[in-house]
């Protein structure tokens, strides 16, 4: 199938009332299995890639994105690519350049207004990419309101780390 925008899949799901599934991809075998299951059920699907997955692949997003685009292009159902938990402008721009149609910024420690401003500032020249702050409440959340999360801001990038785990 041709390249599909995430927003088109979401709009179709809202209009038809059908769910839109999104699954994390770490290796290409995951992507192949996810798309194969989506084809078996004749359902559209979103392949999600997190910044942790990008790190797992040594920061090499371009080859991963190329492989995912090839898998999506060969699929008989609509497949969209979604990059999430992005915490740097560089990764956001690179993700848009290599074909992710939707990118989520990890700005959970910022106020709602700061989330919107940072999203718009980082989106820059990405015209075919949707960008959204990580979902959360509309009211500002402060670091002390996130008991299991430590938040800090460094060099314009927001970073979060779960205590007791090695995630993020």
Beta strands, then each sheet from edge to edge (+ up, - down):
strand 1: 21-24
strand 2: 45-50
strand 3: 79-86
strand 4: 102-105
strand 5: 130-133
strand 6: 149-154
strand 7: 157-162
sheet 1: 1+ 2+ 3+ 4+ 5+
sheet 2: 6+ 7-
end
